[in-house]
Amino acid sequence: MKYMLIMRTTDDAAIHEDEQTNFEEVINAMGRYNESMMKAGVLLAGEGLSDAAEGFVVDFNAEAPIVTDGPYGETHELFNGFWILEVASKDEAAEWARRAPLGRGSKLEVRRVTDESDFEDFADNEFVQKEKGWRNEQEQRAEQS
């Protein structure tokens, strides 16, 4: 099973930004965490995200989508990075999430990544079939690079 761990910042983290942790310590802690997941064979992907001020939101509530530059939303709505893990169970995903080197004001949202079994009732759908082909193409590209 694949799970996505979504790193969220809360308002509490924003309040305590003045309690600046040595950034090299943060890098080292994240590096050790990532390395432990690599060695365990569970880490499929993971990335940090730039500041929300560099991003934008596309809002589909209007007839034509509206693009709004960041910063946007409430602090508790933002996410700062993610990991995708391949694990045997929800419990194992929770255990890896508990080990994340995050401090006060941070949260991890953990969500299962859907797979083919979630779409069994639509197995004959054109785009469900195409999705299988696209995944194979992506795997081949990844193997070649």
Rosetta silent file (secondary structure, phi, psi, omega in degrees, C-alpha in Angstrom):
SEQUENCE: MKYMLIMRTTDDAAIHEDEQTNFEEVINAMGRYNESMMKAGVLLAGEGLSDAAEGFVVDFNAEAPIVTDGPYGETHELFNGFWILEVASKDEAAEWARRAPLGRGSKLEVRRVTDESDFEDFADNEFVQKEKGWRNEQEQRAEQS
SCORE:     score description
SCORE:     0.000 S_00000001
   1 L     0.000  142.631  176.113    0.000    0.000    0.000 S_00000001
   2 E  -102.414  139.811  175.176    1.130    3.496   -0.728 S_00000001
   3 E  -130.945  143.535  174.754    0.630    6.312    1.742 S_00000001
   4 E  -106.595  128.299  174.371    1.352   10.002    1.401 S_00000001
   5 E  -101.668  115.143 -175.909    2.608   11.868    4.450 S_00000001
   6 E  -106.014  116.276 -177.740    1.733   15.537    3.979 S_00000001
   7 E   -80.309  121.185 -179.095    3.697   17.951    6.150 S_00000001
   8 E  -116.504  144.977  173.361    1.491   20.754    7.452 S_00000001
   9 E  -102.175  137.606  178.155    2.354   23.902    9.321 S_00000001
  10 L  -105.093  170.741  176.492   -0.083   25.101   11.943 S_00000001
  11 H   -59.114  -32.366  178.946   -0.722   28.566   13.329 S_00000001
  12 H   -60.861  -38.458  178.305    1.263   27.476   16.392 S_00000001
  13 H   -65.674  -41.014 -179.592    4.365   27.061   14.214 S_00000001
  14 H   -63.267  -36.889  179.893    3.912   30.535   12.762 S_00000001
  15 H   -65.569  -33.146 -173.673    3.724   32.012   16.273 S_00000001
  16 L  -101.267   19.967  179.650    6.995   30.363   17.255 S_00000001
  17 L   -60.484  -26.436  179.896    9.065   31.220   14.176 S_00000001
  18 L   -67.888  -18.406  175.355   11.227   33.430   16.402 S_00000001
  19 L   -84.838   60.748 -172.365   12.386   30.224   18.118 S_00000001
  20 L   -63.613  122.120  174.372   14.610   29.604   15.091 S_00000001
  21 L   -84.198  145.974  176.838   16.167   26.151   15.068 S_00000001
  22 L   -56.686  119.773 -174.283   19.591   25.847   13.534 S_00000001
  23 H   -61.927  -33.447  177.647   18.745   25.090    9.887 S_00000001
  24 H   -64.118  -35.483  176.342   21.651   22.667    9.527 S_00000001
  25 H   -63.752  -39.869  178.386   20.204   20.651   12.416 S_00000001
  26 H   -63.364  -46.656  179.068   16.858   20.514   10.565 S_00000001
  27 H   -59.715  -44.423 -179.162   18.590   19.351    7.374 S_00000001
  28 H   -65.268  -42.168  179.679   20.510   16.687    9.282 S_00000001
  29 H   -64.377  -44.892  177.621   17.418   15.417   11.110 S_00000001
  30 H   -63.792  -40.423  178.563   15.417   15.215    7.856 S_00000001
  31 H   -60.678  -43.624  178.474   18.353   13.555    6.135 S_00000001
  32 H   -64.283  -40.684  178.946   18.582   10.866    8.832 S_00000001
  33 H   -62.856  -49.522  179.128   14.815   10.303    8.641 S_00000001
  34 H   -60.769  -42.275  179.431   14.879   10.013    4.839 S_00000001
  35 H   -62.074  -39.854  179.478   17.910    7.734    5.002 S_00000001
  36 H   -63.923  -37.337  178.612   16.156    5.429    7.483 S_00000001
  37 H   -71.715  -36.009  176.629   13.184    5.126    5.126 S_00000001
  38 H   -63.080  -47.907 -179.134   15.493    4.477    2.156 S_00000001
  39 H   -62.391  -32.972  178.633   17.341    1.750    4.058 S_00000001
  40 H   -79.149  -11.406  178.686   14.009    0.188    5.067 S_00000001
  41 L    76.863   22.446 -177.479   12.917    0.232    1.424 S_00000001
  42 L  -105.577  -17.702 -175.333    9.698    2.162    2.056 S_00000001
  43 E   -82.853  118.390  176.676   10.463    5.617    0.590 S_00000001
  44 E   -98.470  -35.768 -178.801    9.189    6.053   -2.974 S_00000001
  45 E  -162.709  160.302  175.712    9.296    9.857   -3.201 S_00000001
  46 E  -175.575  139.045  179.945    9.547   12.951   -1.094 S_00000001
  47 E  -150.412  150.999  169.043   10.010   16.648   -1.652 S_00000001
  48 E   -94.415  160.970 -178.661    9.918   19.892    0.243 S_00000001
  49 L  -118.375  149.097  178.220    7.972   22.832   -1.128 S_00000001
  50 L   -69.743  172.050 -179.782    8.959   26.471   -1.516 S_00000001
  51 L   -58.416  143.711 -179.286    7.303   29.254    0.442 S_00000001
  52 H   -58.986  -24.851  179.154    3.604   29.775   -0.285 S_00000001
  53 H   -63.826  -22.745  178.278    4.411   33.327   -1.404 S_00000001
  54 H   -86.170  -10.949 -175.200    6.029   31.796   -4.504 S_00000001
  55 L   -97.875 -170.762  177.247    2.946   29.733   -5.338 S_00000001
  56 E  -155.129  164.743  179.195   -0.560   30.384   -6.559 S_00000001
  57 E  -120.400  138.811  171.831   -4.046   28.948   -6.303 S_00000001
  58 E  -107.832  114.166 -175.424   -6.391   28.133   -9.169 S_00000001
  59 E  -101.054  123.133 -176.746   -9.951   28.540   -7.889 S_00000001
  60 L   -99.569   16.332  179.997  -12.678   26.752   -9.842 S_00000001
  61 L   -76.788  -20.912  178.116  -15.655   28.315   -8.015 S_00000001
  62 L   -92.866  170.576  179.746  -16.204   30.898  -10.763 S_00000001
  63 L   -60.234  -44.255  174.284  -17.311   30.145  -14.323 S_00000001
  64 L  -106.662  134.974  179.739  -13.739   30.674  -15.525 S_00000001
  65 L   -55.965  140.989 -179.276  -10.932   29.501  -13.191 S_00000001
  66 E  -112.677  128.884  178.382   -9.279   32.357  -11.281 S_00000001
  67 E   -98.411  126.654  179.215   -5.533   32.341  -10.541 S_00000001
  68 E  -123.463  126.955  177.749   -4.467   34.065   -7.319 S_00000001
  69 E   -70.166  153.377  176.064   -0.819   34.558   -6.355 S_00000001
  70 L   -78.469  172.420   -0.328    0.396   33.522   -2.922 S_00000001
  71 L   -70.898  155.249 -173.093    0.654   33.906   -0.076 S_00000001
  72 L  -146.187  157.408  173.428   -2.808   32.462    0.266 S_00000001
  73 L    69.989  174.751  175.626   -5.024   30.720    2.764 S_00000001
  74 L   -81.837  153.789 -179.107   -4.669   30.351    6.468 S_00000001
  75 H   -53.290  -41.245 -176.617   -1.414   29.033    7.884 S_00000001
  76 H   -69.726   -9.805  179.443   -3.111   25.776    8.957 S_00000001
  77 H   -91.534  -11.009 -174.267   -4.168   25.166    5.322 S_00000001
  78 L   -87.021  148.026  169.534   -0.645   25.151    3.917 S_00000001
  79 E  -125.211  149.900 -167.570    1.544   22.160    3.407 S_00000001
  80 E  -111.723   -8.123 -179.671    5.315   22.271    3.172 S_00000001
  81 E   172.812  178.125 -177.768    6.359   18.937    1.762 S_00000001
  82 E  -156.927  160.576  169.566    5.495   15.292    1.396 S_00000001
  83 E  -130.608  146.825  170.528    6.731   11.724    1.386 S_00000001
  84 E  -118.830  123.853 -176.981    5.210    8.772   -0.437 S_00000001
  85 E  -115.225  148.148  170.813    5.802    5.435    1.247 S_00000001
  86 E  -110.014  109.502 -176.184    5.171    1.853    0.171 S_00000001
  87 L  -132.451  170.893 -176.943    4.268   -0.034    3.333 S_00000001
  88 L   -82.742  -22.081 -173.951    2.352   -3.141    4.333 S_00000001
  89 L  -158.489  167.641  174.370   -0.354   -1.450    6.384 S_00000001
  90 H   -61.528  -39.432  179.439   -1.932    1.712    7.719 S_00000001
  91 H   -61.627  -40.488  178.888   -0.281    0.966   11.067 S_00000001
  92 H   -66.281  -39.858  176.560    3.159    0.872    9.454 S_00000001
  93 H   -60.400  -42.230  178.898    2.467    4.207    7.748 S_00000001
  94 H   -63.441  -39.200  179.650    1.483    5.651   11.137 S_00000001
  95 H   -64.083  -44.012  176.608    4.673    4.336   12.703 S_00000001
  96 H   -64.135  -39.139  179.320    6.837    6.026   10.041 S_00000001
  97 H   -62.396  -41.172  179.167    4.832    9.233   10.437 S_00000001
  98 H   -60.785  -28.138 -177.312    5.452    9.225   14.211 S_00000001
  99 L   -81.455   -9.002 -177.243    9.208    9.097   13.539 S_00000001
 100 L   -58.770  136.328 -177.741    9.244   12.285   11.440 S_00000001
 101 L   -83.240   62.103 -178.793   11.598   14.869   12.946 S_00000001
 102 L  -107.950  150.054 -177.001    8.992   17.616   13.149 S_00000001
 103 L  -106.479 -169.952  179.791    8.552   20.008   16.009 S_00000001
 104 L   -53.502  136.269  178.779    5.843   21.932   17.746 S_00000001
 105 L    90.358    1.520  177.795    3.370   23.486   15.339 S_00000001
 106 E  -112.107  151.040  175.685    3.792   20.796   12.679 S_00000001
 107 E  -140.251  153.540  171.268    1.383   18.048   11.710 S_00000001
 108 E  -115.296  124.591  170.488    1.464   15.200    9.235 S_00000001
 109 E   -93.006  128.706 -177.745   -1.677   14.325    7.341 S_00000001
 110 E  -115.617  122.964 -177.816   -1.433   10.683    6.230 S_00000001
 111 E  -132.349  139.652  175.606   -3.539    9.512    3.304 S_00000001
 112 E   -73.216  137.289  175.664   -3.614    6.254    1.381 S_00000001
 113 L   -85.399  129.505 -178.296   -2.788    6.649   -2.301 S_00000001
 114 L   -65.309  156.331  176.216   -5.464    5.015   -4.434 S_00000001
 115 L  -138.019 -174.822 -175.770   -4.568    2.100   -6.673 S_00000001
 116 H   -55.298  -33.309 -177.012   -6.234   -0.055   -9.339 S_00000001
 117 H   -64.852  -22.485  178.885   -8.314   -1.913   -6.745 S_00000001
 118 H   -74.116  -12.550 -175.400  -10.173    1.321   -5.959 S_00000001
 119 H  -122.184   24.850 -177.959  -11.492    1.393   -9.517 S_00000001
 120 H   -57.677  -35.175 -179.961  -12.458   -2.259  -10.052 S_00000001
 121 H   -68.810  -11.645 -177.783  -16.046   -1.281  -10.893 S_00000001
 122 H  -121.577   26.032 -175.019  -14.645    0.806  -13.757 S_00000001
 123 L   -56.666  -29.091 -179.142  -12.025   -1.657  -15.048 S_00000001
 124 L   -88.749   -3.340 -179.309  -13.337   -1.332  -18.620 S_00000001
 125 L   -63.532  136.786 -177.904  -13.271    2.473  -18.576 S_00000001
 126 H   -53.894  -44.759 -174.995  -11.064    3.907  -21.320 S_00000001
 127 H   -80.701  -24.821  171.969   -9.142    6.168  -18.973 S_00000001
 128 H   -65.932  -40.928  176.944   -8.688    3.556  -16.260 S_00000001
 129 H   -65.941  -43.817  179.054   -7.051    1.403  -18.953 S_00000001
 130 H   -62.188  -37.733  179.906   -4.955    4.333  -20.210 S_00000001
 131 H   -58.156  -41.024  177.314   -3.836    5.068  -16.652 S_00000001
 132 H   -59.080  -45.196  178.913   -2.303    1.575  -16.445 S_00000001
 133 H   -63.477  -41.907  179.406   -0.361    2.269  -19.630 S_00000001
 134 H   -63.265  -40.102  178.388    0.770    5.674  -18.390 S_00000001
 135 H   -62.988  -41.122  177.630    2.053    4.171  -15.143 S_00000001
 136 H   -62.608  -42.643  177.820    4.045    1.601  -17.119 S_00000001
 137 H   -60.623  -43.149  179.866    5.522    4.371  -19.283 S_00000001
 138 H   -63.810  -41.441  178.744    6.526    6.345  -16.189 S_00000001
 139 H   -62.962  -41.540  179.369    8.183    3.281  -14.633 S_00000001
 140 H   -64.583  -42.503  177.663   10.151    2.653  -17.837 S_00000001
 141 H   -61.260  -41.591 -179.425   11.287    6.296  -17.974 S_00000001
 142 H   -64.427  -38.411  179.654   12.362    6.135  -14.338 S_00000001
 143 H   -67.725  -32.890 -178.590   14.370    2.963  -15.010 S_00000001
 144 H   -76.812  -23.254 -178.438   16.138    4.596  -17.969 S_00000001
 145 L   -92.187    0.000    0.000   17.227    7.663  -16.024 S_00000001
